[in-house]
Amino acid sequence: MEAYVFQAALYCRDCGEALVRDLRDRGAEDTGDSDDFPQGPYPDGGGEADTPQHCDNGTQCVAAEIVGGRRVGAFLENPLTSDGEAYVRQSLADTPGSPLVRFWVEHYGLDQS
């Protein structure tokens, strides 16, 4: 999934485009700096990371998902570093009943044992 970066946060494509529209409606210009204006969209959920990434709009995300009965920001489907895979495996060991962790394990095709 494509992602936008704005003020040190990651946003799904839908939320990023909404931010761009809102800022443009208020007269803001794209300076090329993610501190001032959303940058993107970038492929692969913003790129490889040490943890699974979700839209930072959280429960207010335009494309929020329901995982285990809980509303969460859209999953950005970013690739994981080896540390990221270890993070997901450790999360599974720590919270084996977590629907969100199981969601990550399934997406990344990691061993569930």
MOPAC internal coordinates of N, CA, C and O (Angstrom, degrees):
PM7 1SCF
backbone

  N    0.0000 0     0.00 0     0.00 0    0    0    0
  C    1.4463 1     0.00 0     0.00 0    1    0    0
  C    1.5287 1   108.25 1     0.00 0    2    1    0
  O    1.2310 1   121.01 1   -37.87 1    3    2    1
  N    1.3016 1   115.68 1   142.13 1    3    2    1
  C    1.4610 1   119.79 1   177.80 1    5    3    2
  C    1.5300 1   110.33 1   -77.00 1    6    5    3
  O    1.2310 1   121.16 1   -28.43 1    7    6    5
  N    1.3218 1   115.38 1   151.57 1    7    6    5
  C    1.4633 1   121.06 1  -177.44 1    9    7    6
  C    1.5224 1   110.89 1  -138.02 1   10    9    7
  O    1.2310 1   121.57 1   -26.04 1   11   10    9
  N    1.3015 1   114.61 1   153.96 1   11   10    9
  C    1.4627 1   122.96 1   173.62 1   13   11   10
  C    1.5230 1   108.48 1  -111.02 1   14   13   11
  O    1.2310 1   120.95 1   -29.12 1   15   14   13
  N    1.3201 1   115.79 1   150.88 1   15   14   13
  C    1.4659 1   122.29 1   175.26 1   17   15   14
  C    1.5213 1   106.80 1  -114.91 1   18   17   15
  O    1.2310 1   121.07 1   -49.20 1   19   18   17
  N    1.3425 1   115.56 1   130.80 1   19   18   17
  C    1.4676 1   120.53 1   179.00 1   21   19   18
  C    1.5221 1   108.47 1  -152.50 1   22   21   19
  O    1.2310 1   121.23 1   -58.39 1   23   22   21
  N    1.3091 1   115.24 1   121.61 1   23   22   21
  C    1.4652 1   122.69 1   177.51 1   25   23   22
  C    1.5337 1   111.66 1    49.51 1   26   25   23
  O    1.2310 1   121.38 1  -127.38 1   27   26   25
  N    1.3355 1   114.97 1    52.62 1   27   26   25
  C    1.4629 1   124.43 1   175.86 1   29   27   26
  C    1.5266 1   113.99 1    64.45 1   30   29   27
  O    1.2310 1   120.35 1  -157.88 1   31   30   29
  N    1.3258 1   116.94 1    22.12 1   31   30   29
  C    1.4615 1   121.31 1   177.32 1   33   31   30
  C    1.5277 1   109.13 1  -126.06 1   34   33   31
  O    1.2310 1   121.12 1   -25.12 1   35   34   33
  N    1.3256 1   115.47 1   154.88 1   35   34   33
  C    1.4610 1   121.62 1   175.88 1   37   35   34
  C    1.5253 1   109.00 1  -105.98 1   38   37   35
  O    1.2310 1   121.17 1   -41.34 1   39   38   37
  N    1.3223 1   115.36 1   138.66 1   39   38   37
  C    1.4644 1   121.21 1   179.91 1   41   39   38
  C    1.5194 1   109.45 1  -129.74 1   42   41   39
  O    1.2310 1   120.72 1   -35.80 1   43   42   41
  N    1.3324 1   116.22 1   144.20 1   43   42   41
  C    1.4544 1   120.42 1   174.61 1   45   43   42
  C    1.5270 1   108.67 1   -64.58 1   46   45   43
  O    1.2310 1   120.90 1   -13.08 1   47   46   45
  N    1.3125 1   115.88 1   166.92 1   47   46   45
  C    1.4678 1   120.42 1  -178.02 1   49   47   46
  C    1.5320 1   111.23 1   -55.69 1   50   49   47
  O    1.2310 1   119.87 1   134.27 1   51   50   49
  N    1.3371 1   117.85 1   -45.73 1   51   50   49
  C    1.4660 1   120.87 1  -177.74 1   53   51   50
  C    1.5269 1   111.89 1   -61.56 1   54   53   51
  O    1.2310 1   120.20 1   133.62 1   55   54   53
  N    1.3149 1   117.23 1   -46.38 1   55   54   53
  C    1.4721 1   120.51 1  -179.91 1   57   55   54
  C    1.5246 1   110.93 1   -69.60 1   58   57   55
  O    1.2310 1   120.36 1   141.33 1   59   58   57
  N    1.3328 1   116.91 1   -38.67 1   59   58   57
  C    1.4590 1   120.75 1   178.11 1   61   59   58
  C    1.5149 1   111.48 1   -61.87 1   62   61   59
  O    1.2310 1   120.40 1   135.53 1   63   62   61
  N    1.3260 1   116.83 1   -44.47 1   63   62   61
  C    1.4648 1   120.29 1   178.78 1   65   63   62
  C    1.5171 1   111.30 1   -65.90 1   66   65   63
  O    1.2310 1   120.02 1   143.95 1   67   66   65
  N    1.3302 1   117.57 1   -36.05 1   67   66   65
  C    1.4682 1   121.08 1   176.53 1   69   67   66
  C    1.5335 1   110.59 1   -64.63 1   70   69   67
  O    1.2310 1   120.49 1   139.07 1   71   70   69
  N    1.3379 1   116.67 1   -40.93 1   71   70   69
  C    1.4668 1   120.23 1   176.78 1   73   71   70
  C    1.5274 1   110.99 1   -62.74 1   74   73   71
  O    1.2310 1   120.43 1   136.58 1   75   74   73
  N    1.3278 1   116.78 1   -43.42 1   75   74   73
  C    1.4690 1   120.99 1   178.94 1   77   75   74
  C    1.5187 1   109.72 1   -59.54 1   78   77   75
  O    1.2310 1   119.97 1   131.36 1   79   78   77
  N    1.3335 1   117.67 1   -48.64 1   79   78   77
  C    1.4775 1   121.13 1   179.97 1   81   79   78
  C    1.5241 1   111.13 1   -59.20 1   82   81   79
  O    1.2310 1   120.84 1   133.40 1   83   82   81
  N    1.3352 1   116.01 1   -46.60 1   83   82   81
  C    1.4685 1   120.49 1  -178.69 1   85   83   82
  C    1.5309 1   111.42 1   -61.20 1   86   85   83
  O    1.2310 1   120.45 1   134.34 1   87   86   85
  N    1.3168 1   116.74 1   -45.66 1   87   86   85
  C    1.4653 1   119.82 1  -179.48 1   89   87   86
  C    1.5331 1   111.48 1   -66.65 1   90   89   87
  O    1.2310 1   120.48 1   140.12 1   91   90   89
  N    1.3136 1   116.68 1   -39.88 1   91   90   89
  C    1.4747 1   119.64 1   177.71 1   93   91   90
  C    1.5206 1   110.82 1   -64.76 1   94   93   91
  O    1.2310 1   120.28 1   139.87 1   95   94   93
  N    1.3436 1   117.07 1   -40.13 1   95   94   93
  C    1.4668 1   121.24 1   177.50 1   97   95   94
  C    1.5249 1   111.33 1   -60.75 1   98   97   95
  O    1.2310 1   120.77 1   151.74 1   99   98   97
  N    1.3300 1   116.14 1   -28.26 1   99   98   97
  C    1.4711 1   120.70 1   178.90 1  101   99   98
  C    1.5244 1   112.11 1   -91.06 1  102  101   99
  O    1.2310 1   120.77 1  -175.40 1  103  102  101
  N    1.3342 1   116.13 1     4.60 1  103  102  101
  C    1.4567 1   120.09 1   175.70 1  105  103  102
  C    1.5121 1   115.85 1    89.52 1  106  105  103
  O    1.2310 1   120.20 1  -172.44 1  107  106  105
  N    1.3221 1   117.22 1     7.56 1  107  106  105
  C    1.4735 1   119.89 1   179.23 1  109  107  106
  C    1.5220 1   109.47 1   -72.94 1  110  109  107
  O    1.2310 1   121.28 1   -32.06 1  111  110  109
  N    1.3236 1   115.15 1   147.94 1  111  110  109
  C    1.4569 1   121.03 1   177.26 1  113  111  110
  C    1.5260 1   109.69 1  -114.73 1  114  113  111
  O    1.2310 1   121.52 1   -29.71 1  115  114  113
  N    1.3196 1   114.70 1   150.29 1  115  114  113
  C    1.4573 1   120.81 1   178.71 1  117  115  114
  C    1.5249 1   108.85 1   -76.06 1  118  117  115
  O    1.2310 1   120.93 1   -69.87 1  119  118  117
  N    1.3261 1   115.82 1   110.13 1  119  118  117
  C    1.4645 1   121.43 1   179.91 1  121  119  118
  C    1.5224 1   111.94 1   -87.89 1  122  121  119
  O    1.2310 1   120.70 1   172.17 1  123  122  121
  N    1.3271 1   116.26 1    -7.83 1  123  122  121
  C    1.4543 1   120.19 1  -175.09 1  125  123  122
  C    1.5229 1   112.63 1    86.26 1  126  125  123
  O    1.2310 1   120.33 1  -178.55 1  127  126  125
  N    1.3212 1   116.98 1     1.45 1  127  126  125
  C    1.4694 1   123.15 1  -179.05 1  129  127  126
  C    1.5243 1   108.52 1  -110.73 1  130  129  127
  O    1.2310 1   120.47 1   -55.84 1  131  130  129
  N    1.3255 1   116.71 1   124.16 1  131  130  129
  C    1.4608 1   120.38 1  -178.01 1  133  131  130
  C    1.5294 1   113.36 1   -67.48 1  134  133  131
  O    1.2310 1   119.72 1   169.07 1  135  134  133
  N    1.3235 1   118.14 1   -10.93 1  135  134  133
  C    1.4621 1   119.79 1   173.24 1  137  135  134
  C    1.5229 1   110.89 1   -74.95 1  138  137  135
  O    1.2310 1   120.51 1   154.19 1  139  138  137
  N    1.3427 1   116.62 1   -25.81 1  139  138  137
  C    1.4610 1   121.57 1  -175.40 1  141  139  138
  C    1.5206 1   114.00 1  -102.15 1  142  141  139
  O    1.2310 1   120.83 1   149.27 1  143  142  141
  N    1.3231 1   116.02 1   -30.73 1  143  142  141
  C    1.4617 1   120.20 1  -171.84 1  145  143  142
  C    1.5271 1   108.42 1  -154.85 1  146  145  143
  O    1.2310 1   119.65 1   -38.83 1  147  146  145
  N    1.3532 1   118.27 1   141.17 1  147  146  145
  C    1.4689 1   120.13 1   179.73 1  149  147  146
  C    1.5248 1   111.70 1   -56.80 1  150  149  147
  O    1.2310 1   120.79 1   -45.11 1  151  150  149
  N    1.3261 1   116.09 1   134.89 1  151  150  149
  C    1.4569 1   122.25 1   178.47 1  153  151  150
  C    1.5313 1   108.64 1  -112.06 1  154  153  151
  O    1.2310 1   121.17 1   -40.18 1  155  154  153
  N    1.3146 1   115.37 1   139.82 1  155  154  153
  C    1.4471 1   120.41 1  -179.79 1  157  155  154
  C    1.5102 1   109.81 1   139.52 1  158  157  155
  O    1.2310 1   120.13 1    14.24 1  159  158  157
  N    1.2912 1   117.36 1  -165.76 1  159  158  157
  C    1.4578 1   125.02 1     5.04 1  161  159  158
  C    1.5252 1   112.35 1   -80.10 1  162  161  159
  O    1.2310 1   121.57 1   -31.80 1  163  162  161
  N    1.3304 1   114.59 1   148.20 1  163  162  161
  C    1.4558 1   122.64 1   177.38 1  165  163  162
  C    1.5253 1   108.61 1  -107.75 1  166  165  163
  O    1.2310 1   119.90 1   -37.37 1  167  166  165
  N    1.3348 1   117.79 1   142.63 1  167  166  165
  C    1.4638 1   120.31 1   179.48 1  169  167  166
  C    1.5225 1   112.18 1   -72.89 1  170  169  167
  O    1.2310 1   121.70 1   -11.81 1  171  170  169
  N    1.2977 1   114.34 1   168.19 1  171  170  169
  C    1.4776 1   122.34 1   173.03 1  173  171  170
  C    1.5237 1   113.65 1    56.51 1  174  173  171
  O    1.2310 1   120.42 1  -139.28 1  175  174  173
  N    1.3305 1   116.80 1    40.72 1  175  174  173
  C    1.4539 1   119.93 1   175.89 1  177  175  174
  C    1.5114 1   114.13 1    61.73 1  178  177  175
  O    1.2310 1   120.54 1  -153.23 1  179  178  177
  N    1.3223 1   116.57 1    26.77 1  179  178  177
  C    1.4500 1   120.93 1  -179.04 1  181  179  178
  C    1.5190 1   112.85 1    92.69 1  182  181  179
  O    1.2310 1   120.45 1   175.46 1  183  182  181
  N    1.3253 1   116.75 1    -4.54 1  183  182  181
  C    1.4663 1   120.17 1   176.38 1  185  183  182
  C    1.5155 1   113.65 1   107.09 1  186  185  183
  O    1.2310 1   122.29 1    -2.61 1  187  186  185
  N    1.3111 1   113.22 1   177.39 1  187  186  185
  C    1.4636 1   122.68 1  -176.78 1  189  187  186
  C    1.5282 1   110.82 1   -59.72 1  190  189  187
  O    1.2310 1   121.14 1   -41.55 1  191  190  189
  N    1.3335 1   115.43 1   138.45 1  191  190  189
  C    1.4671 1   120.23 1  -178.96 1  193  191  190
  C    1.5237 1   110.60 1  -146.28 1  194  193  191
  O    1.2310 1   121.22 1   -11.65 1  195  194  193
  N    1.3161 1   115.27 1   168.35 1  195  194  193
  C    1.4662 1   122.26 1  -179.99 1  197  195  194
  C    1.5174 1   113.32 1   -85.16 1  198  197  195
  O    1.2310 1   119.95 1   178.30 1  199  198  197
  N    1.3248 1   117.69 1    -1.70 1  199  198  197
  C    1.4659 1   122.55 1   176.49 1  201  199  198
  C    1.5220 1   108.89 1  -147.20 1  202  201  199
  O    1.2310 1   120.05 1   -22.90 1  203  202  201
  N    1.3249 1   117.52 1   157.10 1  203  202  201
  C    1.4551 1   119.62 1   171.83 1  205  203  202
  C    1.5368 1   108.64 1   -63.79 1  206  205  203
  O    1.2310 1   120.75 1   -38.80 1  207  206  205
  N    1.3203 1   116.18 1   141.20 1  207  206  205
  C    1.4596 1   120.46 1  -177.14 1  209  207  206
  C    1.5312 1   111.07 1  -110.66 1  210  209  207
  O    1.2310 1   121.69 1   -40.77 1  211  210  209
  N    1.3303 1   114.38 1   139.23 1  211  210  209
  C    1.4649 1   122.34 1   174.91 1  213  211  210
  C    1.5194 1   107.18 1  -125.51 1  214  213  211
  O    1.2310 1   120.72 1   -23.22 1  215  214  213
  N    1.3221 1   116.23 1   156.78 1  215  214  213
  C    1.4627 1   120.75 1   177.93 1  217  215  214
  C    1.5236 1   109.31 1   -55.42 1  218  217  215
  O    1.2310 1   121.01 1   -48.38 1  219  218  217
  N    1.3211 1   115.68 1   131.62 1  219  218  217
  C    1.4596 1   120.80 1  -177.99 1  221  219  218
  C    1.5320 1   113.83 1   -73.87 1  222  221  219
  O    1.2310 1   119.91 1   179.35 1  223  222  221
  N    1.3316 1   117.77 1    -0.65 1  223  222  221
  C    1.4611 1   119.16 1   171.46 1  225  223  222
  C    1.5238 1   111.13 1   -77.22 1  226  225  223
  O    1.2310 1   120.51 1   171.92 1  227  226  225
  N    1.3262 1   116.64 1    -8.08 1  227  226  225
  C    1.4665 1   121.56 1   175.09 1  229  227  226
  C    1.5159 1   112.99 1    53.85 1  230  229  227
  O    1.2310 1   120.74 1    50.36 1  231  230  229
  N    1.3126 1   116.18 1  -129.64 1  231  230  229
  C    1.4661 1   120.45 1  -176.92 1  233  231  230
  C    1.5265 1   112.34 1   -65.77 1  234  233  231
  O    1.2310 1   120.03 1   162.59 1  235  234  233
  N    1.3154 1   117.56 1   -17.41 1  235  234  233
  C    1.4707 1   121.56 1   178.64 1  237  235  234
  C    1.5254 1   112.58 1   -90.89 1  238  237  235
  O    1.2310 1   119.94 1  -178.81 1  239  238  237
  N    1.3170 1   117.72 1     1.19 1  239  238  237
  C    1.4620 1   123.18 1  -179.38 1  241  239  238
  C    1.5256 1   110.16 1   -57.84 1  242  241  239
  O    1.2310 1   120.95 1   -44.66 1  243  242  241
  N    1.3225 1   115.80 1   135.34 1  243  242  241
  C    1.4620 1   121.69 1   178.17 1  245  243  242
  C    1.5242 1   110.56 1   -59.29 1  246  245  243
  O    1.2310 1   120.09 1   143.26 1  247  246  245
  N    1.3226 1   117.44 1   -36.74 1  247  246  245
  C    1.4661 1   122.66 1  -177.54 1  249  247  246
  C    1.5327 1   111.34 1  -110.05 1  250  249  247
  O    1.2310 1   120.30 1  -147.79 1  251  250  249
  N    1.3344 1   117.02 1    32.21 1  251  250  249
  C    1.4674 1   121.08 1  -177.88 1  253  251  250
  C    1.5268 1   111.04 1   -54.06 1  254  253  251
  O    1.2310 1   121.32 1   -28.21 1  255  254  253
  N    1.3181 1   115.07 1   151.79 1  255  254  253
  C    1.4541 1   121.95 1   179.45 1  257  255  254
  C    1.5212 1   108.97 1  -116.16 1  258  257  255
  O    1.2310 1   121.02 1   -25.73 1  259  258  257
  N    1.3179 1   115.66 1   154.27 1  259  258  257
  C    1.4622 1   121.54 1   173.86 1  261  259  258
  C    1.5240 1   106.97 1  -102.32 1  262  261  259
  O    1.2310 1   120.80 1   -61.59 1  263  262  261
  N    1.3180 1   116.07 1   118.41 1  263  262  261
  C    1.4673 1   121.80 1   178.98 1  265  263  262
  C    1.5234 1   106.88 1  -125.07 1  266  265  263
  O    1.2310 1   120.71 1   -63.13 1  267  266  265
  N    1.3125 1   116.25 1   116.87 1  267  266  265
  C    1.4644 1   120.18 1  -179.71 1  269  267  266
  C    1.5113 1   112.41 1    60.88 1  270  269  267
  O    1.2310 1   120.32 1  -146.05 1  271  270  269
  N    1.3232 1   117.00 1    33.95 1  271  270  269
  C    1.4626 1   121.40 1   179.22 1  273  271  270
  C    1.5200 1   114.24 1    80.32 1  274  273  271
  O    1.2310 1   120.34 1  -176.68 1  275  274  273
  N    1.3289 1   116.96 1     3.32 1  275  274  273
  C    1.4666 1   121.61 1  -178.57 1  277  275  274
  C    1.5223 1   110.25 1  -114.40 1  278  277  275
  O    1.2310 1   120.20 1   -43.44 1  279  278  277
  N    1.3070 1   117.22 1   136.56 1  279  278  277
  C    1.4627 1   122.45 1   179.05 1  281  279  278
  C    1.5324 1   108.75 1   -82.85 1  282  281  279
  O    1.2310 1   120.92 1   -53.14 1  283  282  281
  N    1.3346 1   115.84 1   126.86 1  283  282  281
  C    1.4723 1   121.77 1   179.61 1  285  283  282
  C    1.5227 1   108.86 1  -133.37 1  286  285  283
  O    1.2310 1   120.59 1   -23.90 1  287  286  285
  N    1.3119 1   116.49 1   156.10 1  287  286  285
  C    1.4536 1   121.10 1   176.38 1  289  287  286
  C    1.5158 1   110.46 1   -57.80 1  290  289  287
  O    1.2310 1   120.69 1   -29.30 1  291  290  289
  N    1.3258 1   116.29 1   150.70 1  291  290  289
  C    1.4634 1   121.42 1  -179.61 1  293  291  290
  C    1.5249 1   110.28 1   -51.08 1  294  293  291
  O    1.2310 1   120.89 1   -43.71 1  295  294  293
  N    1.3106 1   115.90 1   136.29 1  295  294  293
  C    1.4582 1   121.93 1   177.17 1  297  295  294
  C    1.5205 1   107.67 1   -73.22 1  298  297  295
  O    1.2310 1   120.12 1   -53.10 1  299  298  297
  N    1.3253 1   117.38 1   126.90 1  299  298  297
  C    1.4602 1   122.05 1  -174.74 1  301  299  298
  C    1.5280 1   113.65 1   -86.02 1  302  301  299
  O    1.2310 1   120.33 1   174.71 1  303  302  301
  N    1.3267 1   116.97 1    -5.29 1  303  302  301
  C    1.4666 1   122.69 1   174.60 1  305  303  302
  C    1.5245 1   113.22 1    56.66 1  306  305  303
  O    1.2310 1   120.80 1  -144.60 1  307  306  305
  N    1.3189 1   116.08 1    35.40 1  307  306  305
  C    1.4639 1   120.54 1   179.40 1  309  307  306
  C    1.5203 1   111.35 1   -71.86 1  310  309  307
  O    1.2310 1   120.28 1   -32.60 1  311  310  309
  N    1.3330 1   117.07 1   147.40 1  311  310  309
  C    1.4628 1   119.16 1   172.41 1  313  311  310
  C    1.5291 1   110.25 1   -69.23 1  314  313  311
  O    1.2310 1   121.14 1   -24.78 1  315  314  313
  N    1.3102 1   115.43 1   155.22 1  315  314  313
  C    1.4699 1   120.74 1  -179.60 1  317  315  314
  C    1.5278 1   111.31 1  -108.15 1  318  317  315
  O    1.2310 1   121.59 1   -33.20 1  319  318  317
  N    1.3198 1   114.56 1   146.80 1  319  318  317
  C    1.4623 1   121.09 1   168.59 1  321  319  318
  C    1.5311 1   107.18 1   -74.26 1  322  321  319
  O    1.2310 1   119.96 1    -5.66 1  323  322  321
  N    1.3172 1   117.69 1   174.34 1  323  322  321
  C    1.4689 1   119.76 1   174.77 1  325  323  322
  C    1.5290 1   109.75 1   -62.78 1  326  325  323
  O    1.2310 1   120.02 1   145.10 1  327  326  325
  N    1.3287 1   117.56 1   -34.90 1  327  326  325
  C    1.4761 1   120.40 1   174.88 1  329  327  326
  C    1.5264 1   110.50 1   -64.39 1  330  329  327
  O    1.2310 1   120.47 1   143.67 1  331  330  329
  N    1.3153 1   116.71 1   -36.33 1  331  330  329
  C    1.4637 1   120.98 1   178.04 1  333  331  330
  C    1.5175 1   111.63 1   -65.29 1  334  333  331
  O    1.2310 1   120.64 1   137.75 1  335  334  333
  N    1.3339 1   116.38 1   -42.25 1  335  334  333
  C    1.4603 1   119.08 1   176.37 1  337  335  334
  C    1.5209 1   110.52 1   -62.98 1  338  337  335
  O    1.2310 1   120.24 1   139.20 1  339  338  337
  N    1.3249 1   117.14 1   -40.80 1  339  338  337
  C    1.4671 1   121.14 1   177.02 1  341  339  338
  C    1.5286 1   110.38 1   -62.68 1  342  341  339
  O    1.2310 1   120.68 1   141.36 1  343  342  341
  N    1.3316 1   116.30 1   -38.64 1  343  342  341
  C    1.4760 1   120.85 1   178.21 1  345  343  342
  C    1.5269 1   110.35 1   -60.52 1  346  345  343
  O    1.2310 1   120.31 1   133.42 1  347  346  345
  N    1.3318 1   117.01 1   -46.58 1  347  346  345
  C    1.4653 1   120.30 1  -179.39 1  349  347  346
  C    1.5206 1   110.28 1   -64.65 1  350  349  347
  O    1.2310 1   119.97 1   136.74 1  351  350  349
  N    1.3267 1   117.66 1   -43.26 1  351  350  349
  C    1.4729 1   120.43 1   178.59 1  353  351  350
  C    1.5368 1   111.25 1   -62.26 1  354  353  351
  O    1.2310 1   120.60 1   137.97 1  355  354  353
  N    1.3387 1   116.46 1   -42.03 1  355  354  353
  C    1.4654 1   119.86 1   178.68 1  357  355  354
  C    1.5249 1   110.61 1   -66.46 1  358  357  355
  O    1.2310 1   120.45 1   141.55 1  359  358  357
  N    1.3282 1   116.74 1   -38.45 1  359  358  357
  C    1.4716 1   120.69 1   177.02 1  361  359  358
  C    1.5218 1   110.29 1   -61.34 1  362  361  359
  O    1.2310 1   120.46 1   140.17 1  363  362  361
  N    1.3281 1   116.72 1   -39.83 1  363  362  361
  C    1.4534 1   120.62 1   177.98 1  365  363  362
  C    1.5311 1   110.64 1   -65.28 1  366  365  363
  O    1.2310 1   120.19 1   138.84 1  367  366  365
  N    1.3274 1   117.25 1   -41.16 1  367  366  365
  C    1.4669 1   120.84 1   178.12 1  369  367  366
  C    1.5325 1   110.82 1   -65.22 1  370  369  367
  O    1.2310 1   120.77 1   141.07 1  371  370  369
  N    1.3421 1   116.14 1   -38.93 1  371  370  369
  C    1.4704 1   120.72 1  -177.74 1  373  371  370
  C    1.5185 1   112.88 1   -76.12 1  374  373  371
  O    1.2310 1   120.49 1   143.60 1  375  374  373
  N    1.3347 1   116.68 1   -36.40 1  375  374  373
  C    1.4692 1   121.26 1  -175.80 1  377  375  374
  C    1.5290 1   109.89 1  -137.07 1  378  377  375
  O    1.2310 1   120.69 1  -111.04 1  379  378  377
  N    1.3431 1   116.29 1    68.96 1  379  378  377
  C    1.4639 1   119.89 1  -174.36 1  381  379  378
  C    1.5266 1   114.29 1   -61.81 1  382  381  379
  O    1.2310 1   119.88 1   158.36 1  383  382  381
  N    1.3105 1   117.83 1   -21.64 1  383  382  381
  C    1.4638 1   121.10 1  -179.35 1  385  383  382
  C    1.5171 1   114.05 1   -90.74 1  386  385  383
  O    1.2310 1   119.83 1   179.63 1  387  386  385
  N    1.3166 1   117.93 1    -0.37 1  387  386  385
  C    1.4653 1   120.66 1  -177.10 1  389  387  386
  C    1.5284 1   111.40 1   -71.36 1  390  389  387
  O    1.2310 1   120.06 1   -60.65 1  391  390  389
  N    1.3368 1   117.49 1   119.35 1  391  390  389
  C    1.4563 1   119.89 1   177.20 1  393  391  390
  C    1.5302 1   112.29 1   -61.17 1  394  393  391
  O    1.2310 1   120.06 1   144.57 1  395  394  393
  N    1.3191 1   117.49 1   -35.43 1  395  394  393
  C    1.4617 1   120.02 1  -179.50 1  397  395  394
  C    1.5244 1   111.08 1   -67.32 1  398  397  395
  O    1.2310 1   120.28 1   137.39 1  399  398  397
  N    1.3192 1   117.06 1   -42.61 1  399  398  397
  C    1.4651 1   120.48 1   178.54 1  401  399  398
  C    1.5293 1   109.44 1   -64.42 1  402  401  399
  O    1.2310 1   119.94 1   137.57 1  403  402  401
  N    1.3081 1   117.72 1   -42.43 1  403  402  401
  C    1.4657 1   120.52 1   177.97 1  405  403  402
  C    1.5360 1   110.93 1   -62.77 1  406  405  403
  O    1.2310 1   120.68 1   143.76 1  407  406  405
  N    1.3178 1   116.30 1   -36.24 1  407  406  405
  C    1.4677 1   121.97 1   175.51 1  409  407  406
  C    1.5264 1   109.72 1   -58.89 1  410  409  407
  O    1.2310 1   120.41 1   132.82 1  411  410  409
  N    1.3388 1   116.82 1   -47.18 1  411  410  409
  C    1.4689 1   120.71 1   178.71 1  413  411  410
  C    1.5266 1   111.06 1   -62.80 1  414  413  411
  O    1.2310 1   120.63 1   133.45 1  415  414  413
  N    1.3423 1   116.40 1   -46.55 1  415  414  413
  C    1.4630 1   121.50 1  -178.36 1  417  415  414
  C    1.5255 1   109.68 1   -57.00 1  418  417  415
  O    1.2310 1   120.70 1   134.96 1  419  418  417
  N    1.3262 1   116.27 1   -45.04 1  419  418  417
  C    1.4656 1   120.26 1  -179.59 1  421  419  418
  C    1.5299 1   110.69 1   -65.08 1  422  421  419
  O    1.2310 1   120.39 1   134.00 1  423  422  421
  N    1.3250 1   116.86 1   -46.00 1  423  422  421
  C    1.4687 1   119.92 1  -179.37 1  425  423  422
  C    1.5246 1   111.81 1   -59.37 1  426  425  423
  O    1.2310 1   120.48 1   134.70 1  427  426  425
  N    1.3103 1   116.69 1   -45.30 1  427  426  425
  C    1.4562 1   120.76 1  -176.03 1  429  427  426
  C    1.5282 1   112.98 1   -84.92 1  430  429  427
  O    1.2310 1   120.42 1   175.95 1  431  430  429
  N    1.3368 1   116.80 1    -4.05 1  431  430  429
  C    1.4566 1   119.81 1   178.02 1  433  431  430
  C    1.5057 1   113.42 1    64.66 1  434  433  431
  O    1.2310 1   120.90 1  -145.04 1  435  434  433
  N    1.3369 1   115.89 1    34.96 1  435  434  433
  C    1.4760 1   120.07 1  -178.63 1  437  435  434
  C    1.5223 1   109.85 1   -88.25 1  438  437  435
  O    1.2310 1   120.98 1   -27.16 1  439  438  437
  N    1.3191 1   115.74 1   152.84 1  439  438  437
  C    1.4529 1   122.89 1   179.51 1  441  439  438
  C    1.5115 1   109.09 1   -59.56 1  442  441  439
  O    1.2310 1   120.61 1   -51.15 1  443  442  441
  N    1.3336 1   116.43 1   128.85 1  443  442  441
  C    1.4705 1   121.42 1  -178.45 1  445  443  442
  C    1.5127 1   113.11 1   -95.08 1  446  445  443
  O    1.2310 1   119.43 1  -175.91 1  447  446  445
  N    1.3082 1   118.70 1     4.09 1  447  446  445
  C    1.4807 1   119.54 1  -177.73 1  449  447  446
  C    1.5027 1   111.68 1   -84.31 1  450  449  447
  O    1.2310 1   120.10 1   180.00 1  451  450  449

